[in-house]
Amino acid sequence: MTAKIIDGKKIAKIIREEIKQQVSDLFQKTGAKPGLAVVLVGERKDSQVYVREKKKQTVALGMNSFDAILPDTISEEDLMAYVQKYNSNPNIDGILVQLPLPKHINEQRVLDGISETKDVDGFSPLAIGKLAMKGREAMFSACTPLGCIELLDRSGVSIEGKHAVVLGRSNIVGLPVSMLLLHRNATVTIAHSRTKNIGDVVSQADIVIAAIGKANFVQGEWLKKGATVLDVGINAVNDKTKKKGYRLVGDVDFESAKKALGPNGLITPVPGGLGPMTIAMLMKNTLTSFQRKMG
Ligand code: GUN
């Protein structure tokens, strides 16, 4: 028997339905709706797809969608002016600047410019800094890390006392998810590209979060039977049998992992795992921001 699949698509749909209901209830009470502003600079195809999906879901959940689709020649000053305008617009509860930004723009400066109360991506140093501190609550945590915790909770996986091995130390996933797991009383090991004997480290894990950005990196033979594996990776690999010429795979070698984990193991697929959860968490953060504003 192989591991059970955690269906991120299905769980994200349930969460979206919950949010939609809450948005509708709040609208009945207040006559107001949450608003999310999305800023896209340039014409990267992947970013266009993400932004389109975020806007679509914002509207589908009954919220107001604002956007700025800007040329990649825009100056940092002009981009900052958009952020400032959204900061001071009372109808906007969340601001998301899609990354990466063109090279001539200082990404950190732009992220620093987003008001803490509207930073629904949780990418600012203030958000990550507070997340790192005991007893300080960040206004928002980053969406993929939140999605990981939510998937564990909704799949009945307890976190407290477990050994979680996080592969990757990025500001967007590895670092914040490690801190969230720590706040939930897991024992956390952060492994990365320079870690020695990484397979041995992974073999100790009850929970594996793979966010290292390498296709099929985690091998089934590394995994402990009965462990839970969340695969955050999205990697395109050449596949001539597909219309687009490629297919998406995660950071985990899915087939060997599924076998090695055994019947008590759990694993997320790619696609259909963390991807839909990330957007659902963005919607949840936007709703939370609106609720805070309305008091
Ligand atoms: N680029 C890739 N993923 C993300 C994300 O979650 N948020 C933003 N703002 N940019 C991204």
Residues whose N, C-alpha, C, O or C-beta is under 5 A from the ligand:
A	BS01	GUN	L96 V97 Q98 L99 P100 D121
